[in-house]
Amino acid sequence: MPRLADRLSAARHNRFIGRAAELALFQSALDADELPFYLLLVHGPGGVGKTSLLGQFARLAEEAGAAAVSIDARNFEPSPEAFQASLALALGADPAQPPAETLAQRPGRCVLLVDTYELLAPLEGWLRDQFLPQ
């Protein structure tokens, strides 16, 4: 008997429509030997389906054999420490080890999906200059 989580995931996938160009772009990055980009920003007004699109990205990543790790900026304060703690929790990693090291040590590709990114505006400099280069 399938788990409730599996049934919900299948229902979300079956009800998802549109966004063919965005899905194709993301799939092309998953299929590429060398990544065409390292950062993809999904933006738009509230209620247009950004969270649903990120869910589809996670499904595509997992189907391609990449780990998909999701965090939601609504669930933590916009500070480097809180961001890293949330990421460590999502990775199931030791909170004492920097999450960037955990990500770097994982075999294969890993996709980090950050929902409600606009709440992290105070961290943009740190994310750009410190976290992402790691």
C-alpha atoms as one frame of an Amber mdcrd trajectory, in Angstrom:
protein
   0.000   0.000   0.000   1.484   3.370  -0.962   2.296   5.868   1.760   0.146
   8.970   2.074   3.176  11.125   1.199   3.634   9.171  -2.059  -0.052   9.523
  -2.936   0.029  13.275  -2.261   3.175  13.675  -4.348   1.612  11.786  -7.255
  -1.565  13.880  -7.019   0.460  17.125  -7.056   2.406  15.905 -10.069  -0.728
  14.867 -11.958  -2.461  18.197 -11.274   0.532  20.335 -12.271   0.096  22.031
 -15.647   2.055  24.557 -17.647   5.548  25.909 -17.030   6.912  23.785 -19.872
   9.720  26.242 -20.654  10.876  26.391 -17.017  10.733  22.607 -16.656  12.675
  22.152 -19.912  15.347  24.616 -18.798  15.761  22.843 -15.470  15.784  19.417
 -17.135  18.462  20.591 -19.580  20.669  21.557 -16.628  20.114  18.153 -15.036
  21.016  16.411 -18.297  24.127  18.497 -19.009  27.604  17.136 -18.332  28.729
  20.647 -17.424  26.169  22.814 -15.676  24.951  25.723 -17.810  24.183  27.664
 -14.607  24.592  27.240 -10.873  21.747  29.460  -9.773  18.218  29.702 -11.115
  15.876  32.322  -9.706  12.149  31.678  -9.889  10.232  34.857  -9.174   6.763
  36.290  -9.554   3.818  37.570  -7.589   2.389  35.512  -4.770   0.035  32.739
  -5.810   1.373  32.084  -9.319   2.752  28.644  -8.454   6.413  29.164  -7.573
   6.247  26.631  -4.718   4.549  24.078  -6.992   7.225  24.651  -9.631   9.964
  24.064  -7.049   8.214  20.801  -6.166   8.371  19.771  -9.814  12.053  20.720
  -9.915  12.631  18.465  -6.886  10.822  15.588  -8.620  12.852  16.050 -11.816
  16.098  16.189  -9.838  15.306  12.984  -7.989  14.294  11.250 -11.229  17.680
  12.300 -12.680  19.494  10.801  -9.682  20.318  14.118  -8.022  19.542  14.789
  -4.397  16.915  17.505  -3.917  17.156  19.463  -0.675  14.418  21.984   0.107
  14.261  24.728   2.689  11.694  27.480   3.170  12.839  30.906   4.325   9.565
  31.346   6.227  10.881  28.838   8.751  14.025  30.622   9.941  15.430  34.063
  10.616  17.439  35.701   7.817  20.862  35.157   9.365  23.794  33.046   8.181
  23.583  30.881  11.294  19.859  30.194  10.897  20.224  29.534   7.153  23.012
  27.037   7.786  21.111  25.366  10.645  18.020  24.977   8.453  20.110  23.554
   5.630  21.904  21.147   7.963  18.530  19.936   9.246  17.234  19.436   5.688
  20.389  17.505   4.807  20.140  15.350   7.915  23.688  16.443   8.628  25.684
  17.099  11.743  24.842  20.696  12.715  28.458  21.182  13.835  29.728  20.626
  10.286  29.204  23.509   7.845  26.450  22.519   5.391  28.536  23.628   2.412
  31.072  20.931   3.360  28.280  18.364   3.701  26.989  19.303   0.244  30.489
  19.150  -1.264  31.071  15.673   0.185  27.850  14.217  -1.210  28.315  11.983
  -4.229  26.606  13.145  -7.390  24.662  16.296  -7.942  22.602  18.029  -5.333
  19.933  20.631  -5.992  19.196  23.156  -3.260  15.684  24.603  -3.509  14.981
  27.709  -1.427  11.344  28.712  -1.219  10.256  32.220  -0.213  13.754  33.455
  -1.063  12.636  37.084  -0.976  12.694  36.874   2.835  16.449  36.330   2.626
  17.172  39.781   1.163  19.301  40.673   4.233  21.500  37.646   3.400  22.078
  38.311  -0.289  25.612  39.604   0.191  26.567  36.701   2.455  24.940  34.132
   0.151  26.656  35.583  -2.923  30.079  36.255  -1.411  30.416  33.538   1.232
  28.021  30.626   0.905  27.654  30.061  -2.836  31.382  30.187  -3.677  31.895
  27.309  -1.229
